[in-house]
């Protein structure tokens, strides 16, 4: 077992004196650490004797009391201050706080080198180090015997919890939801305390931090392999689980999550291949129903959601986010849009949560797999409506209209009537008329800006615009013509797969 504060004081060669906090003399010291930084508690991992030459001690009573409380909340075993160095006078309030917490407060006689104290702690911890190595080996053996299936996750967490004599929770620091669909929810007292601070659960902003919540010591630490995955440790007894072993436990959990996510990626690729074939009309209805069922999405009552994000970054993780929240899906990323098939029972707010608030989402009407191509058109139309009306999520045929049109059939007819002759011409001739038209409209109808953007001569742009007028029969000098063509381009680009 690690040395206690009382046992360290009893070592005559050190000459340590107890100034306050006698009720904490049985605290066990796992390590002795020196720091003179202002926020001394930020360097505590649990069980340390923190030694300072006094520069870390605030001069005022309020600051000294706050230091004692923060050290106690972080799991420090004791605080030792060097005599005749840089410490300000220790206030009565500080000593009273150390007695009340209790936090043993020691005086290090001058000129005893701090390394002598650290060596005594280290020598007394040799047996503890042997125990730590054996426990670390057992922790990694749990990973070796764990299955790679996602169903084995909670079993591994529970076996680690038994080994560490603590309750373990792996959550998303942004929302405090379990990171794995089979994971356990945080206890109510933690969820209630941390909910207002989602995204910054660790009170000191650290990757490894002991603190006290509602009278209980709690450790929060990052899972190293997955962004925003947070391990929460609630010890069941004293002393707390060893900090080094906890770091290895977090690594084991991260490795298991990586194994699970790797298997999910294989299924995700199969889903993408299926969605591509289904949307292109290359599969029969019976085969589509069978294959969609393989991904646990109902073939007769599903929604197709089309998503886009300005930077495209979050889309790659949406299928993982949906899985984490227990939502079965099949998805395909195509032309900077993500198309996701999910059950019609999935709530809108859950889709927004999984995609992120920066995403725009268009959702089809509930559909059967035989109509998946129509569902795609509906979701794309709804996506265009969501972006045009600056809302995060829109359902097809619900909410505000888009460009005065009620559905994609009207939009498709408008595009065909106005832009169809141009498309037909470009299929038979080499030309960049659509690109020129789009650039011209985006360049405030400036010949010069359009020519510069397309690296073309100004006369070439004038010729192309006249050709567009000939093909469509529209007067390109009329504002109404420009408006119609702009509407048609907006619809075409939104509906383009």
PyMOL commands that set and color helices and strands:
alter all, ss='L'
color gray80, all
select helices_A, chain A and resi 5-9+22-24+40-43+61-74+92-101+114-124+126-145+150-164+188-197+243-279+285-294+314-324+348-355+369-388+408-428+433-442+447-454+458-472+479-495
alter helices_A, ss='H'
color red, helices_A
select strands_A, chain A and resi 3-4+17-20+28-29+31-34+48-52+78-82+104-108+166-172+208-213+216-222+229-235+302-308+329-334+337-343+360-363+393-395
alter strands_A, ss='S'
color yellow, strands_A
deselect
rebuild
show_as cartoon
